[in-house]
């Protein structure tokens, strides 16, 4: 069976979160755009973002320089200052673009000004939000806009397999589009485009426990690496400190904004503990808070700690956090009266595909934006609510670059067809399920919040075996959703472990008990893994 050819587009965008949809809307007035999503268009990580978007909007109390300084401090010395400056100075116009498109941000009670909250790592109130469901509001508005645009074609339930790469007469690699699995029909399709943009989100699904939806399987990172792109800083995996601990809650995130409004972290006996770890207490950056919780859970043998905002009035809580209040109430927890049981969970990938400020990768005509990209803004630890800002700013910057450069002219080379003539249907699906579970548990146990050399070596040995097994399975059997994602996750896991083994220090989100110090002399630099040689 060979791949079917789908319509050709000027721009092909893989991923339908804030970054991908921003890019689509910016380009659609001039170019034909296709947006591919492996689930529903609104089903990515953006939908689940609660807290808000960091931006300098209060001219009286805040400055660009403050936001820049806070971001760099949170990033533990590895932020690229020029990229932080580039992003922060475009924050106000990014928010205005969202407002102009109909995003309804929360205003102060009985006042026309927008309500700004404060989160971990921020020195000022600068997080604009839509109650406690900012991502949902953003996703709904942008999805409506792209759905109504005549120059944007949406393809739901389409899972990319690999990039289509050819070379020009000079030997330079060019991206021509994607091989894609239509999950509804089981057919492989060839999508061709003059430009391809990866906006596939992060790779938190590589861990057993994550705050993210099932879409975060590192697809863009793995595909770009297989195509030859450099990958950077994959050792910096952010664990959100507070996910709801409940057998039926799965991955429900309890927003950092609660701590911004005074919520306290407590042990099961009611004692607070963050003062023992950082003078900023609950408003310390996420890496510090997550490690503190992990330490106290292991010290006390507890399955969780508690987050307590009950000191605030019930009216305040239900007004500012209506969704969290209702979600917890559904599980029998009244947060106006009692504390919320919480645990850390894998949340955000600070590393990714290396790009410049225009979203360009190492391969011509291939761009990467959002969480799947490494721009240098986050350094060794992302500051709260900078992620959605990054999506909007770099979606706009990439669009500007594409719009101001001539459309590339390809040499008419035949695209290699997809060939399934030598594979068969599998009767061993249990192997994929087993390997999937084992990989995620290995990563959680050995490459989690706190690491050590022996654990990393064990992880590497087991991932090497899993990689061989998955490659063998991939070459023999027809592909499906689970096999494609497992292949990507194995490659991403290996990149994470390789990166963690190279960084012989502790910095930001990477904490190794064998190297509990920060070594600026040897490791004040990014960890770069070269693309796969093909």
N, C-alpha and C positions, 0 to 999 in steps of 0.2 A: 504494500500500500504506500503510495506517495502522497505528499502533502498537497492539499488544495490551495489554490491561490485566492487570497482575499483581495478586496479592492486596495489600490495603492493610495497613499495619503502624502501630503506635504510633511506633516508632523505626526509621529506615533508616540503617545504617552502611555507608559505602563504604570498604572496606579492611579487611584481616584481619591486620594486624600487632599488635604489643603494645598500641598505643593503642586500636585498634578493638575488639579482643577484651576488653580490660579494661573498656571502656565497656559492651560487650554483657553481660558477666557481672554488672556492677553494676546494670544496669537490668532484667534478665530476670525477676527475682522479681516485678516489678510490671507490666511492659509487654511487649507482643509486639514482638520484635526481629527484623529481617532484617539479615544480614551479607552483603554482596556483595563478591566478589573476582574480578578479571579473569583470575586463574590459579587454581591450587589454593588452598585456604584457608591452607595453611602456606607459600605460595610467595613471600611478600614479603621485604622487607629484614631484618626482625627475625631470620629464620632464619639469616642470614649474620653476624650480630653475634658477635664472638669475645670481646672483652675482658671486659666485665662491666657492672655498674651501680654508679655512684658513690653512696655513702650514708654518713652519719655513724653508724657502728656501734661503734667503739672508744671508749668513754666515757673511758678513761684518757688516750689520746693525741690524740684528735681532738675537735673542737667544731664546732657549726653555723657559728660565726663564721669558722673556718678555711676551711671548704668554700665559704662565701659569698665570702670574700675571694679565694680561688683562682679561682672562676668569674668574678668581676668583672675580675680581672687578666687572665685569658685573653681576655676579651671586649673588651679594648682600650678601655674607657671607655664602651661603648655598651649594656652590660647594664642592664636595668631592675631596680634594686636591690630593689624591693618584690616583683617576680616571682621573683627569685633567692631571696630570703628565704622566700617562700611555698613554693617547690619544695623547697629544702634542708631546711626544718623538717618536711616531710612525708616525707622520704626513709626514715626508719626504719620508719614504719608501712606505707609502700609495700612495702618488702622483706618485712616480716612477713606482709603479705597474700599475697605470692607464695609464701612458705614454707608458709603455711596451706593454699594451694591445691596444694601438692605439688612446687614447684620445688626441685630437689636441687642446692644450692650446695656447692662444694668446701670440705671442712674441712681444718684443719691436720693434717699427718701425725701419726697416733697421738694426736690431741687432739680434744676435742669442739668447740673454737671454729672458726668459719668462717675460711678463709684469705682475707686481704685483700691485694690487690696495689696497686702504685703506678704511675700512668701520667702522661703528659706534662701539666704544668701543676698537678698535685696536690702539695701540700706534705706530705701524710700518706698512709699506706696506708689507702685507704677503698673500693677497688673490689672488691666481692663478685662472685664469678664461679662458673661451672660449668666446670671445667678451662679449655680454650680454645674452648669452644663454648656460651657462655652463651645466645646467641640461639636456637640449636637447642633447648636444654632449655626455655627460656621458651616458644617457639613450640609445641613438642610438648605441653606441659602445658596451655596455654591453649586450644589447638585441641581437645584431648580434652575439656576442660570444656565448651566451647561446643557441640561435636558431641553431647554427651549431654544438653544442657538442652532440655527440652520446649518452652520458650517462645522458643527461638532457631531461626530458619530460615536455612540456609546456601544461598547461590547462588554456585556456582563458575562460572568462565569467563563472567562477566557484566561487560561493560565499559561504564561510564557514558559518555554522550555529552554531556549538558548537564543543568543543574539546571532544574526546573520552577518558574518564578517567576510569581506573580500579585500583584495589589495589592488592598488592602482599600479601604474607602470613604474613608479618609484619605490614600490614595495611597502608603501604606507597603508596601514590598516584602515578600512572604512566600514562603518556600520550601515547596513542596508535595510535593517528591520529585524523581525523576530519570527522564530518558529513558535507556534502557539497551539495549545490543546484547547479545543472547544469542549468544555466539560459536559455540555448537554448532548452532543452527538458522538463524542469520542474521537472525532476527526482531528488530524493535524493540519493546521493552516499556515500558509506563508503570508505574513503581513509585511509589505514593503513600504518604505518611507524615505524621504530625503533627510529628515532628522528623526532621531529616536531619543526619547528622554525617559530615564528610569526614575520613578518616584514611588518605589515599592515599599518604603518604610524600613523598619529595622529588623532585628533578628532575635528578639527576646524569646521566641518560641523554642529556641535551642535549649532553654532551661525548663525544668520540670514545673516550676511555679512562675507564672508571669501575670502581669496586670493587663496585658494586651490581648486583642482578639487573635483568632487562629490565622490571620493573614500575615503575621510578623515572622515569616520563615526565612528571611534573608535572601529572597529570590534575586533581587537586583545585584546585591553584593556578590553572590556566588556566580551569577552569569557573567558579570563584568570581569571578575577574576579569571574565569575560564577563558574569556576572550582576550586576556592579556593586560587588563588594567591593574594599576597598583592599588593596593588596599592599605589603609593606615589606621593605627590606634585601636585595633579591635579588642585589646585587653581591657578597655575602659567600658565596662557594662554597668549601667546604672540600675540599681535596685531601689525601687520606690519604697520608702520606709513603711508606708501604711496602706496595706490592702486588707479589706474586711476578712476576718477569720471566721468562717462559718462553712459547714459541710455543703451547703447548697448555694453559697455565694459565688463560687468559682473565682473569678478574677476581678471582683468589684473594687475599684480604687476609691480610697477615702482621701479627698483632695488635700493638698498641702495648705490650701487656703484656710482650713480649720486651725492649723497651727499659727497661721498668720493672724488669725483673729483671737488668739489666746488659748487654744486647746493645749492641754498638758499630756505628756506621755507618762504612764504610770505602770508600776509593777502590779501583779495580782493582789498584793497586800495594800495597794493604794499609794505607795511611795513614788514620788517623782524621781527621775534619775539623770536627766539630760545635763543638769548642772555639773555632774561629775566628769563630763566628757568635753564640754565646750561652753565658753562664757555666753555664747549666743543661745544656748539651750535649744529649745524646739525650733528655732529659726536658723540653726546651723545648716550648711549645705547638706544635700541628701546623702552623700557618701558617709559623712560623719554620723548622721542620725541613723542610717541603716546599720552601720557597724556597731553603734551603741546598742541598738535593739538586739542585734544578733548576739552580742556579748552577754547581755542580760538574760536573754532566753537560754543560752547555753549555761550560764552561771547558776541560774535558778532552776533549770530543768523545765521551764514553762514552754508551752506550745505557742504562746503569743504574749503580747503586752496589751496595754489599753491606751486608748486616746480619749481624753475626757474634755468635753466642751460644755458640760452641764452647768458650769459657773455662769455662763451667759444666760440671758433670759430666753424663755421659750419663743417669744416673738422674734427676737434677733435670730435665733437658730433657724426657725422655719422660714424666715424672710430671706436670709442669705444662703441657706443650704437646703432648699426644698427637696431636691432630688435625693441627696444623701439621707436626709431625714426620712423620706418615704421609703427608700430602699431598705434602710436599717429597720424601720418599723415593720416592713414585710417579713423580716426575719425575727421579729419579736424584741427588737432593741429600740427603746425610746431614748434617743440621744439627748433629749432635753432633761432626762432624769438619770441616765446611766452612761457609763463609759463604753466605748466601742472596742471590741477585741480586734487587734490588728497584727499583721506580720509583714515583713519585707517580701517583695517579689520582683523578679526581673522586669525592667520597665523600658529602658532606652539604650540604644547603641550609639555611643559617642564617636565610634570609628565608622569607616565605610569606604566608599569609592573615592579616590582622590580627585578633587576638582579644583578649578580656580574660581574666582568670584563671578564668572559668567556661567558656571555650571558645566564647563567643558571637562571631559575626561581625557585619558591618554589616547583614545581612539577617535578619529575624525568623525564628526557628525553624530557623536554619542554624548549625551548630557546626563547628569545625575543631580537630583535636587531632593531636599528634605532629609529625613533621617537616614536614607540609604547612602547619602553623600558624606564625605569628609571634607569640610571647608576649612577647618581649623578654629571655628568659633567657640567650640565647647571645651577644647583642651582635654584635661584629664577628668572633668566632671561638668556636666551640663547644669547651669543654673535654672531653677524653676521658671517655667513659662517663656523661656527663650526658644523653645522648639517650634511652636506655631509661628512665632515671629520669623524664624529662619525660613519656614516654608513659604510664607508670603513674600518676604524680601528676595529670596533667591528664585522663586517662581517668576517674579517680575524682572529680575536681573537677567535670567536666562532668556526670557521672552524678548527683552530689549536686544540682546546679543543676536538672536536669531533674526529678528526683524531688521536689524541694521547691517546684515551681511547677505551677500547674494546666495541664492539657493544653489547648493552644490550640484555639479553636473557629473553623473557617474559614467564611467566607461561601461559599455553594454556587455557585461560579463554574465554568464549564466549562473544563477543562484543554485547551489547544490540542493537537489531535492531531498526530502525526508524519506528515508527508505525503511519500511517495516517488513520487508519480504523475508527476512531471516529470523524474525522473532515470533514467539508464540504467546498465547494467553497463559497466564500463570495460575497454577493450582497451589501455590505456596505463599499466599498473601500473609500468612502468619509470620513469615520471616520479616516482612516490612514492618508489621506491627510490633514485633519483638525488638527489632533494631531501633525503631523509633523511640520506644519506651526506654531502652537501655541508654541510648545516646543522651537523652534529656536528663536521665538520672545521673549519669557520669558527670555531665556538665554541672549539675546542681551540687553534687557531693564534692567534686574535686576542683571546680573552677568557678566557685561562687563568690560570696561576699568577702570571705577570708580564704587565702590560698597559701600553699607551701610547695616547695620544690617536689617532694615525693608525690604529692597529689597531682601535680601537673604532669609529671613523668607517667604516672599511671593512666591519666586521661589521654595523653598522646598515644600510648601503646594501644589502648582499647579503640580509640578513634581510627588509628591506622588499620586495624582489623576490620572495623565496621565499614570503612571507606572501600576496602577491597571487596567486601561482601556486597555492598551496594552497587559498585561499578560492575561486578559480575552479574548481578541481578538485572541491572539496567541494560546490559548488552544482550540479554537473552529473552526478556519478556516485554510485552507491550506495556507502554507507560500509562500511568494514571496519576491522579492528583497526589495521592499519598507517596508514590515513588518519586515523583518530581520534587516534592517538598523535602522528602528525606534526603535525597541526593544533595539538594541545596544546603540543608542544615548540617550534614556531615562536613561539607566543604567549609561552611562558616565556622563550625566548631573547631576545625583544624586551624583555621586562621586565628581564632581567638586564643587557642592554646599556644600556637607558635609565638604569637605576640606577647603573651603573658610570660613565656619562658625567656624571651629576650630581655624583658625589663626587670633587671635585678635590683629593684628598689621598691619602695611603696610610695605611691603618688595618687592622689585623688581616689578614683574608683578601684584602682588596682592596689590591693593590700596583700603583701606576702610576708608571713611571719618569719621567714628566713632572712628577709631584708626589710626590717621594720623602719628603716630610715629613708629619707629622700636624698638622692644623690644628684645634685645639680651639675656636678662636674662631668659625669659620664652620661646622664640620662635626661638632661633638659633638651629633649628632642623627640620627634615623632617616631613611632615604630612603623616602618614601612615594609610590606611584603610585596614582592614583585608579582606580576600577573603570571598565570600559568603559561608555560612555553608550548606553543602549538605550531 
